[in-house]
Amino acid sequence: MEFLYVVPGVIIALSFHEWGHAFAAYKMGDPTARNLGRMTINPLAHIDPMGFLMMVIVGFGWAKPVPVNSNNYRNYKLGELVVSLAGVTMNLILAIIGSIVFCILLKLNASGAIEGSGSFVTGLGMLTRFIFLNLCLLVFNLLPVYPLDGFHVAEVLLSKPLGSKPFVFLRNYGQYILIGILLLGRFSSFSPIGYVAGLLHSGIMGILYPLFGF
């Protein structure tokens, strides 16, 4: 049941994340992803089989990276920032949409428009996992560790004041840092990614609940 709860959310979250990168790159002047058929929300174009299974079973995974050629950007720095942030922006939008739907269902149930049946509870459970998954992807991808999106953002914004050495180090050892972060969340009682995602979830619901009269 947990597998069935998570799979739809993983497919949607990863597909829109990668589409966001491809669409942003195209708007910034690079048609590479579009020409290769990656500017689509069709999951078959984005899902990496092994990365998908890892996401569902282990709790972390990956999709096929969207190919971009930053030399095509009309403005290199702006293009790098926009394209790097496009994927997590899509995850944030999906989390907000999921939260709004969650509140609508609660409101309908409270008014008696729908009954709190087993399917209703299942729907809320799937929505909760979908929201939290997108927020975790948002937080995880914003970590300034290579090869995540946050690394490229940090490199564009901080390479001049900090120099190149920190970013060369992260390119060489980023994968080991990521493994350490993931193991910390997997085998300890505290997950930094889950904790920050929970704060974001509380913030979103803190805004939406009063709007829906809760």
C-alpha positions as CSV (number, residue, x, y, z in Angstrom):
1,M,0.0,0.0,0.0
2,E,2.9,2.4,0.8
3,F,4.3,1.6,-2.7
4,L,1.0,2.5,-4.3
5,Y,0.7,5.7,-2.2
6,V,4.1,6.9,-3.3
7,V,4.5,5.9,-7.0
8,P,2.1,8.5,-8.5
9,G,3.7,11.3,-6.6
10,V,7.2,10.3,-7.6
11,I,6.2,10.1,-11.3
12,I,4.5,13.6,-11.2
13,A,7.2,15.2,-9.1
14,L,10.1,14.1,-11.2
15,S,8.4,14.7,-14.5
16,F,7.5,18.3,-13.7
17,H,10.9,18.9,-12.1
18,E,12.7,17.9,-15.3
19,W,10.2,19.6,-17.5
20,G,10.9,22.8,-15.6
21,H,14.6,22.6,-16.3
22,A,13.9,22.0,-20.1
23,F,11.4,24.7,-20.4
24,A,13.5,27.3,-18.6
25,A,16.6,26.4,-20.7
26,Y,14.5,26.9,-23.9
27,K,13.3,30.3,-22.7
28,M,16.9,31.3,-21.9
29,G,17.9,30.5,-25.4
30,D,19.0,26.8,-25.3
31,P,16.8,24.5,-27.4
32,T,18.9,21.3,-26.7
33,A,16.4,19.7,-24.3
34,R,13.4,20.6,-26.5
35,N,15.1,19.2,-29.6
36,L,15.8,15.9,-27.8
37,G,12.2,15.5,-26.7
38,R,12.8,16.4,-23.1
39,M,10.5,19.5,-22.9
40,T,7.5,17.4,-21.9
41,I,5.7,16.2,-18.8
42,N,5.6,12.6,-20.3
43,P,7.3,10.6,-17.5
44,L,8.7,8.1,-20.1
45,A,11.0,10.9,-21.3
46,H,12.4,11.6,-17.8
47,I,12.2,8.5,-15.6
48,D,15.5,6.6,-15.0
49,P,14.4,3.1,-14.1
50,M,17.0,2.5,-11.4
51,G,16.7,6.1,-10.0
52,F,12.9,5.6,-9.9
53,L,13.1,2.3,-8.0
54,M,15.6,3.9,-5.6
55,M,13.3,6.8,-4.9
56,V,10.3,4.5,-4.2
57,I,12.1,1.8,-2.2
58,V,15.1,3.5,-0.5
59,G,13.7,7.0,-0.3
60,F,16.1,8.9,-2.6
61,G,16.8,8.6,-6.3
62,W,17.1,10.5,-9.5
63,A,15.7,11.1,-13.0
64,K,17.5,11.4,-16.3
65,P,19.4,14.8,-16.2
66,V,18.0,17.3,-18.7
67,P,20.8,18.0,-21.3
68,V,21.5,21.7,-21.6
69,N,24.2,23.8,-23.4
70,S,24.8,26.9,-21.3
71,N,26.8,28.4,-24.1
72,N,23.4,29.0,-25.8
73,Y,22.0,31.2,-23.0
74,R,21.5,34.8,-24.0
75,N,22.7,35.7,-20.6
76,Y,25.0,33.1,-19.0
77,K,24.6,33.9,-15.3
78,L,20.9,34.6,-15.5
79,G,20.4,31.5,-17.6
80,E,22.3,29.3,-15.1
81,L,20.2,30.7,-12.2
82,V,16.8,30.4,-13.9
83,V,17.4,26.9,-15.2
84,S,18.9,25.7,-11.9
85,L,15.9,27.0,-9.9
86,A,13.2,26.0,-12.4
87,G,13.0,22.4,-11.2
88,V,12.6,23.2,-7.5
89,T,10.1,25.9,-8.4
90,M,7.9,23.3,-10.1
91,N,8.2,21.2,-6.9
92,L,7.1,24.1,-4.8
93,I,4.2,24.8,-7.1
94,L,3.1,21.2,-7.0
95,A,3.3,21.2,-3.2
96,I,1.2,24.3,-3.0
97,I,-1.4,22.9,-5.4
98,G,-1.5,19.6,-3.4
99,S,-2.0,21.6,-0.2
100,I,-4.9,23.6,-1.7
101,V,-6.6,20.3,-2.9
102,F,-6.0,18.9,0.6
103,C,-7.7,21.8,2.2
104,I,-10.6,21.7,-0.3
105,L,-11.2,18.0,0.5
106,L,-11.2,18.7,4.3
107,K,-13.6,21.6,3.8
108,L,-16.0,19.4,1.7
109,N,-15.8,16.7,4.3
110,A,-16.5,19.1,7.1
111,S,-19.6,20.5,5.2
112,G,-20.9,17.0,4.6
113,A,-20.5,17.3,0.8
114,I,-18.4,14.1,0.9
115,E,-18.2,11.3,3.4
116,G,-15.1,10.4,5.3
117,S,-14.9,7.0,3.8
118,G,-11.9,4.8,3.3
119,S,-11.3,6.2,-0.2
120,F,-11.4,9.7,1.3
121,V,-8.7,8.8,3.9
122,T,-6.6,7.1,1.2
123,G,-6.8,10.2,-0.9
124,L,-5.7,12.4,1.9
125,G,-2.8,10.0,2.6
126,M,-1.6,10.1,-1.0
127,L,-1.9,13.9,-1.0
128,T,0.1,14.2,2.2
129,R,2.9,12.0,0.7
130,F,2.8,14.0,-2.6
131,I,3.1,17.3,-0.8
132,F,5.9,16.1,1.5
133,L,7.8,14.4,-1.4
134,N,7.8,17.6,-3.4
135,L,9.0,19.7,-0.5
136,C,11.8,17.2,0.2
137,L,12.9,17.3,-3.4
138,L,12.9,21.1,-3.1
139,V,15.1,21.1,0.0
140,F,17.4,18.4,-1.3
141,N,18.0,19.9,-4.7
142,L,18.8,23.3,-3.1
143,L,21.7,21.9,-1.1
144,P,24.9,23.6,-2.4
145,V,26.5,20.2,-3.2
146,Y,27.5,19.0,-6.6
147,P,25.7,17.9,-8.8
148,L,22.5,19.3,-7.3
149,D,20.8,22.5,-8.5
150,G,21.8,24.4,-5.4
151,F,25.5,23.9,-6.3
152,H,25.0,25.7,-9.6
153,V,23.2,28.5,-7.9
154,A,25.9,28.9,-5.3
155,E,28.6,28.7,-8.0
156,V,27.1,31.5,-10.0
157,L,26.4,33.7,-7.0
158,L,29.5,33.0,-4.9
159,S,32.4,32.0,-7.1
160,K,33.6,35.5,-7.4
161,P,33.7,36.4,-3.7
162,L,34.8,32.9,-2.5
163,G,37.0,31.9,-5.4
164,S,37.0,28.6,-7.3
165,K,38.6,26.3,-4.6
166,P,35.4,25.6,-2.6
167,F,33.6,24.6,-5.8
168,V,36.4,22.5,-7.1
169,F,36.3,20.6,-3.8
170,L,32.6,20.2,-4.0
171,R,32.8,18.9,-7.6
172,N,35.4,16.3,-6.4
173,Y,33.7,15.2,-3.2
174,G,30.1,16.2,-3.5
175,Q,28.9,12.7,-4.1
176,Y,30.4,11.6,-0.7
177,I,28.8,14.5,1.1
178,L,25.5,13.6,-0.4
179,I,25.8,10.0,0.7
180,G,26.6,11.2,4.2
181,I,23.5,13.5,4.3
182,L,21.2,10.7,3.0
183,L,22.6,8.2,5.5
184,L,22.1,10.7,8.3
185,G,18.4,10.9,7.4
186,R,18.0,7.2,6.7
187,F,19.7,5.7,9.8
188,S,19.2,8.4,12.5
189,S,16.2,9.7,14.2
190,F,16.8,13.2,12.7
191,S,16.6,14.0,9.0
192,P,17.7,17.5,8.2
193,I,16.0,17.4,4.8
194,G,12.7,16.1,6.3
195,Y,12.9,18.7,9.1
196,V,13.2,21.6,6.7
197,A,10.5,20.2,4.5
198,G,8.3,19.9,7.5
199,L,8.8,23.5,8.4
200,L,7.9,24.5,4.8
201,H,4.8,22.3,5.0
202,S,3.8,23.9,8.3
203,G,4.3,27.4,6.8
204,I,2.1,26.6,3.7
205,M,-0.7,25.1,5.8
206,G,-0.4,28.0,8.3
207,I,-1.3,30.3,5.4
208,L,-4.0,28.1,3.8
209,Y,-5.8,26.9,6.9
210,P,-7.1,30.4,7.9
211,L,-8.1,31.1,4.2
212,F,-10.3,27.9,4.3
213,G,-11.7,28.8,7.8
214,F,-9.9,26.1,9.8
